[in-house]
Amino acid sequence: MSALPPCPHCNSTFTYEDGPLLICPECAHEWSPAHAAESEAEAEAVIRDANGNVLADGDTVVVIKDLKVKGSSQSVKAGTKVKNIRLVGGDHDIDCRIDGFGQMGLKSEFVRKA
């Protein structure tokens, strides 16, 4: 059996090489092996708070500076405690629910672990 990685979309083990690409015959997804290595590295990346502490899903964090909320005249004040965060990829690392504001995305550089 070959040492090719499984398909990232359907996890099929029947992938094969066609030139520089890997192809899945079951879902017809094509990707480059270099792209697969980059996505694995992103999955292993850790998200840290403003003080350098590693954050995890379910942690409680505290906002360290006043943050303006787009579309609202209010702002999230420094010292606001946010419970049960969820880490996500993208520009805003943290998805959370803040009392009085609802669902919100925060950047990890503006919080510290409680």
Sine and cosine of phi, psi and omega as CSV:
sin_phi,cos_phi,sin_psi,cos_psi,sin_omega,cos_omega
0.00,0.00,0.50,-0.86,-0.04,-1.00
-0.99,0.13,0.26,-0.97,-0.02,-1.00
-0.98,-0.17,0.49,0.87,0.00,-1.00
-0.98,0.21,0.57,-0.82,0.00,-1.00
-0.95,0.32,0.41,-0.91,0.05,-1.00
-0.95,0.32,0.29,-0.96,0.01,-1.00
-0.89,0.46,0.76,-0.65,0.01,-1.00
-0.94,0.33,-0.29,0.96,-0.01,-1.00
-1.00,-0.01,-0.75,0.66,-0.09,-1.00
-0.90,-0.43,-0.01,1.00,0.00,-1.00
0.87,0.49,0.45,0.89,0.06,-1.00
-0.95,0.33,0.62,-0.78,0.00,-1.00
-1.00,-0.07,0.06,1.00,-0.06,-1.00
-1.00,-0.07,0.53,0.85,0.00,-1.00
-0.94,0.33,0.44,-0.90,0.05,-1.00
-0.59,-0.81,0.32,-0.95,-0.01,-1.00
-1.00,-0.05,0.63,-0.78,0.12,-0.99
-0.66,-0.75,1.00,-0.03,-0.10,-1.00
0.93,0.36,-0.77,-0.63,-0.02,-1.00
-1.00,0.10,-0.03,1.00,-0.08,-1.00
-0.95,-0.31,0.40,-0.92,0.19,-0.98
-0.97,-0.25,0.63,-0.77,-0.08,-1.00
-0.77,-0.64,0.64,-0.77,0.08,-1.00
-0.98,-0.21,0.86,-0.51,-0.01,-1.00
-0.96,0.28,-0.31,0.95,-0.05,-1.00
-0.99,0.12,-0.66,0.75,-0.02,-1.00
-0.91,-0.42,-0.01,1.00,0.04,-1.00
0.90,0.43,0.42,0.91,0.05,-1.00
-0.99,0.17,0.70,-0.72,0.04,-1.00
-0.88,-0.48,0.67,-0.74,0.03,-1.00
-0.45,-0.89,0.33,-0.95,0.02,-1.00
-0.99,-0.10,0.55,-0.84,0.01,-1.00
-0.88,0.48,-0.52,0.85,0.02,-1.00
-0.91,0.40,-0.62,0.78,0.03,-1.00
-0.91,0.42,-0.61,0.79,0.02,-1.00
-0.90,0.44,-0.63,0.77,0.02,-1.00
-0.92,0.39,-0.61,0.79,0.03,-1.00
-0.91,0.42,-0.67,0.74,-0.02,-1.00
-0.93,0.37,-0.54,0.84,0.09,-1.00
-0.92,0.40,-0.63,0.78,0.01,-1.00
-0.92,0.40,-0.61,0.79,0.04,-1.00
-0.91,0.41,-0.60,0.80,0.00,-1.00
-0.92,0.40,-0.51,0.86,-0.01,-1.00
-1.00,0.08,-0.16,0.99,-0.02,-1.00
-0.91,0.41,0.66,-0.75,0.01,-1.00
-0.98,-0.19,0.51,-0.86,0.03,-1.00
-0.97,-0.25,0.78,-0.63,-0.06,-1.00
-0.89,-0.46,0.47,-0.88,0.04,-1.00
-0.99,0.12,-0.13,-0.99,-0.04,-1.00
-0.90,0.44,-0.44,0.90,0.00,-1.00
-1.00,-0.06,-0.03,1.00,0.02,-1.00
1.00,-0.06,0.09,1.00,0.04,-1.00
-0.98,0.21,0.62,-0.79,0.01,-1.00
-0.97,0.26,0.76,-0.65,0.02,-1.00
-0.99,-0.14,0.47,-0.88,0.03,-1.00
-0.67,-0.74,0.32,-0.95,0.06,-1.00
-0.85,0.53,0.67,-0.74,0.03,-1.00
1.00,0.01,-0.08,1.00,0.01,-1.00
-0.93,0.36,0.29,-0.96,0.14,-0.99
-0.94,-0.33,0.74,-0.67,-0.02,-1.00
-0.80,-0.60,0.28,-0.96,0.03,-1.00
-0.84,-0.54,0.73,-0.68,0.04,-1.00
-0.95,0.31,0.73,-0.69,-0.10,-0.99
-0.99,-0.17,-0.18,0.98,0.07,-1.00
-0.52,-0.86,0.37,-0.93,0.02,-1.00
-0.89,0.45,0.75,-0.66,-0.02,-1.00
-0.87,-0.49,0.82,-0.58,0.06,-1.00
-0.95,0.30,0.63,-0.77,0.01,-1.00
-0.97,-0.25,0.85,-0.52,-0.02,-1.00
-0.89,0.46,0.76,-0.65,0.02,-1.00
1.00,0.08,0.14,0.99,-0.02,-1.00
-0.67,-0.74,0.48,-0.88,0.04,-1.00
-1.00,0.09,-0.18,0.98,0.00,-1.00
-1.00,-0.01,0.24,-0.97,0.11,-0.99
-0.72,-0.69,0.41,-0.91,0.07,-1.00
-0.99,0.16,0.86,-0.51,-0.09,-1.00
-0.98,0.17,0.48,-0.88,0.10,-1.00
-0.87,0.48,0.66,-0.75,-0.01,-1.00
1.00,-0.10,-0.07,1.00,0.03,-1.00
-0.93,0.36,0.80,-0.60,-0.01,-1.00
-1.00,0.02,0.75,-0.66,0.00,-1.00
-0.87,-0.49,0.87,-0.48,-0.05,-1.00
-0.99,-0.17,0.43,-0.90,0.15,-0.99
0.82,0.57,0.87,0.50,0.00,-1.00
-0.97,0.23,0.32,-0.95,0.08,-1.00
-0.77,-0.63,0.80,-0.59,-0.02,-1.00
-1.00,0.07,0.71,-0.71,0.00,-1.00
-0.69,-0.72,0.28,-0.96,0.07,-1.00
-1.00,0.08,0.27,-0.96,0.05,-1.00
0.90,-0.43,-0.24,-0.97,-0.06,-1.00
-0.92,0.40,-0.72,0.69,0.06,-1.00
-0.99,-0.15,0.90,-0.44,-0.14,-0.99
-0.97,0.24,-0.39,0.92,-0.18,-0.98
-0.85,-0.53,0.78,-0.62,0.20,-0.98
-0.97,-0.22,0.72,-0.70,-0.04,-1.00
-0.42,-0.91,0.09,-1.00,0.08,-1.00
-0.85,-0.53,0.84,-0.55,0.00,-1.00
-0.93,-0.37,0.79,-0.62,0.01,-1.00
-0.84,0.54,0.76,-0.66,0.00,-1.00
1.00,-0.01,-0.24,0.97,-0.02,-1.00
-0.84,-0.54,-0.55,0.84,-0.04,-1.00
1.00,-0.04,-0.42,-0.91,-0.02,-1.00
-0.90,0.43,0.64,-0.77,-0.06,-1.00
-0.41,-0.91,0.48,-0.88,0.11,-0.99
-0.96,-0.29,0.74,-0.68,0.01,-1.00
-0.85,-0.52,0.46,-0.89,0.14,-0.99
-1.00,0.00,0.63,-0.78,-0.07,-1.00
-0.92,0.39,-0.34,0.94,0.00,-1.00
-0.96,0.29,-0.17,0.99,-0.01,-1.00
-0.95,-0.32,0.24,0.97,0.02,-1.00
-0.74,-0.67,0.33,-0.94,0.15,-0.99
-0.74,-0.67,0.48,-0.88,-0.02,-1.00
-0.94,0.34,0.70,-0.71,-0.02,-1.00
-1.00,0.10,0.00,0.00,0.00,0.00
